[in-house]
Amino acid sequence: MEQDQNLSAVLQWHIDAGCDECVAEEPVDRFAVSAQMMTEPTAAASAPARAPASQSRAADTSPGVSRGAKVDPREVDNNRQVKSAMDLAGAAETIDDLRDALAAFEGCPLKKTATNLVLSDGPGDARLMLIGEAPGADEDRQGIPFVGPSGKLLNAMLESVGLKREEVLISNTVFWRPPGNRTPTTQESAVCHPFIERLVEIVDPQVLVCIGAPATHTMLGQTQGISRLRGKWFTFQTPKLSHPIDATALFHPAYLLRTPIKKRDAWADIRMIKKRLDEA
C-alpha cells in the first residue's frame, strides 16, 4: 500500500511539472545515460583538437564571417531553417497552401513531439484575427487552436460583444505544442514566424489581436508587460500588406482563469476591439 502511495505521489509530481504525455514507447533513465557518458570516452574526446587547415580556411572566408571568427553550427542551421520557412511561406497563396507547407517543413523540433499540426480555425476572410502563443494539450489532440478551458472563455468573451467564433480566425505564433506546455524557445518562434506572418497577409484582417504577452512581443515587437500593452492600439505591417493593420493586445484567457479580477479589464478591451471593428 505504501509503495502504491509513493508511485501515485511520483506520478502526480510529474503531472504538476507538466509531464502529462509520453513521447516515446519506453522510459529513459537519464541518470544512467549521464553516468555512462562520464565513464566512457566519446568520439569527440578522441578527435583531433584542430580541424584540417583547408576546413579552417573555408570557415574563415565564408561570406558574412570575419576571418578567424568562430561560427556556431547551431546558429548556422537555425538561419538555414528560417530561410527555408521564408521560402515555403512566401510561396503560399491560400491557408491550405500554408498548411501543406507546414506539413512538409521539418525545421521546427516541436513537430517531432507534437501529435497534430495546429494552424488555424475560422474563415479565410475574417475581419478579426486572434493570435495566441502555442497549442496546449487539448489543441494538440484536436488540431484546433483554443478548444480547452481557455478556448471556452475566449468564446464567451467574443459572444459578450456580439461576435461569433465562426466569424473570427484564430491561430498561434507556434503551430506545434511544446512539451509540458512550456514557453516556446526563441529558435522555435523564429522558424514559425514567417508562416504566421504570411497567414496574416493571406487573411488581411481589419483588426489583429495578440493574446498574451509572448504573442504580442512576437507579432508587434513590443517588450513591455501585457498589463502595459493592453488597451492600446498598434499597427502591424509587412511588405506584402497593402496597408497597416490595427493591432492590440489582450489578456490570455488562461491568465484570466487564474486571475478573475482582471476580467473587468479584459471586458473593456474586448468592447474596444468591437468598437474598432464597427468603425472600420
Buried (B, 14 or more C-beta within 10 A) or exposed (E): EEEEEEEEEEEEEEEEEEEEBEEEEEEEEEEEEEEEEEEEEEEEEEEEEEEEEEEEEEBBEEEEEEEEEEEEEEEEEBEEBBEBBBEBBBEBEEBEBBBEBBEEBEBBBBBEBBBBBBBBBBEEEBBBBBBBBBBBBBBBBBBBBBBBEBBEBBBEBBEEBEBEBEEBBBBBBBBBBBBBBEEBEEBBBBBBBBBBBBBBBBBBBBBBBBBBBBBBBBBBEBEEEBEEBBBEEBEBEEEEEEEEBBBBBBBBBBBBEEEEEBBEBBBEBBEBBBEBBEEE
